[in-house]
Amino acid sequence: MRKIKDLRPIKTENGILYAINQLKLPAQVEWVELSTCEKVADAITNMVIRGAPLIGIVAAYGFAIGIRELVEKNEDIQKAKKVLQRLKNTRPTAVNLFWALERMWKKFEKYMREQIDTQEMVKLLFKEAEKIELEDYHANKSIGGYGQVLLPKKVNVLTHCNTGALATSGWGTALGVIRSAYEDGKDITVYVDETRPYLQGSRLTAWELVYEGIPHYLITDNSAGFLMKKGIIDAVIVGADRITASGDVANKIGTYSLSVLAKEHGIPFYVAAPTSTFDLSTESGDQIIIEERSEDEIKNCGGCRIAPEETKAVNYSFDITPASNITAIITEKGIISHVDREHIQKFLKYRGV
């Protein structure tokens, strides 16, 4: 069995949260200090940190930091609602953000009812954020364990965006499955699509794979179909930002196209995500708010203008993959091999989620 070096994208030192600035990778590993709620919110909004699970974890810490600021400034603790809303407003699509913040808010309300000293409350909120981080790491390891069983001993896997340590607390979801397969000794080669416009594949996923010594090739986004036709790709594994009650999946833009191509070529298309990514209050993908970001992200690349100033651009960050295109959903509780409302409900109920 191979041993993979562990990579963690965030850390806390003396009550201060630090995160790897993912905008600087792969050229530079820069740790940024997130000492205020506003800095946390800006880091999430501006993609300094990204990835659905990590956004939730950092937002949880951000809430604890925001409450600490209120206490240190002797401000009305009832302003906590503003702290919560500021963090909720950062990104609209990934449900992990809202899941983590609701969990923190319930703890806050509990401590308020119990009239716990505000200094002690801050400590307890930080402990809850740490718990969310640790739970995510163990969930990712379980996802990897379950998912790697689906892969043959020799396999070429296509992955999209970045779903590894940099998108989570440290192991990864879709990339965590690949890590686990490699660690178990499987002959795995990863095909990494570049993932425009932020290039999370070429900048982040490839960097992680180099860090761990996992064989891989970088490909352009629009070459996936040709590689499938040539028989090079054996499986596609992606992450998720939100999974509806019916099994539709919101994920990084381009995921839907890959699912269509995989279905056309008879290639299994797997989604790997923790159960916190399920949003059972949303029935289908049509109800999900899709974030639309600045057109400048498309018209520029690496600080260089690549399109005329006068050209208009459409920049959706996510798309919706229908349940019918998904072979299986891999979670920390096991594998959902029939992706529809009935089987998802039964699975989550049986696993106590």
Sequence and secondary structure as in RCSB ss.txt:
>XXXX:A:sequence
MRKIKDLRPIKTENGILYAINQLKLPAQVEWVELSTCEKVADAITNMVIRGAPLIGIVAAYGFAIGIRELVEKNE
DIQKAKKVLQRLKNTRPTAVNLFWALERMWKKFEKYMREQIDTQEMVKLLFKEAEKIELEDYHANKSIGGYGQVL
LPKKVNVLTHCNTGALATSGWGTALGVIRSAYEDGKDITVYVDETRPYLQGSRLTAWELVYEGIPHYLITDNSAG
FLMKKGIIDAVIVGADRITASGDVANKIGTYSLSVLAKEHGIPFYVAAPTSTFDLSTESGDQIIIEERSEDEIKN
CGGCRIAPEETKAVNYSFDITPASNITAIITEKGIISHVDREHIQKFLKYRGV
>XXXX:A:secstr
        SEEEETTEEEEE TTSTTT   EEEE SHHHHHHHHHTTSS SHHHHHHHHHHHHHHHHHHHHHTT 
 GGGHHHHHHHHHTS SS HHHHHHHHHHHHHHHHHHHTT  HHHHHHHHHHHHHHHHHHHHHHHHHHHHHHHTT
S SEEEEEE S  SGGGSSSS SHHHHHHHHHHTT EEEEEEE  TTTTIIIIIIHHHHHHHT  EEEE GGGHH
HHHHTT   EEEE  SEEETT  EEEETTHHHHHHHHHHTT  EEEE  GGGEETT  SGGGS   B  THHHHE
ETTEE S TT     BSEEEE GGG SEEEETTEEE S SHHHHHHHHHHTT 
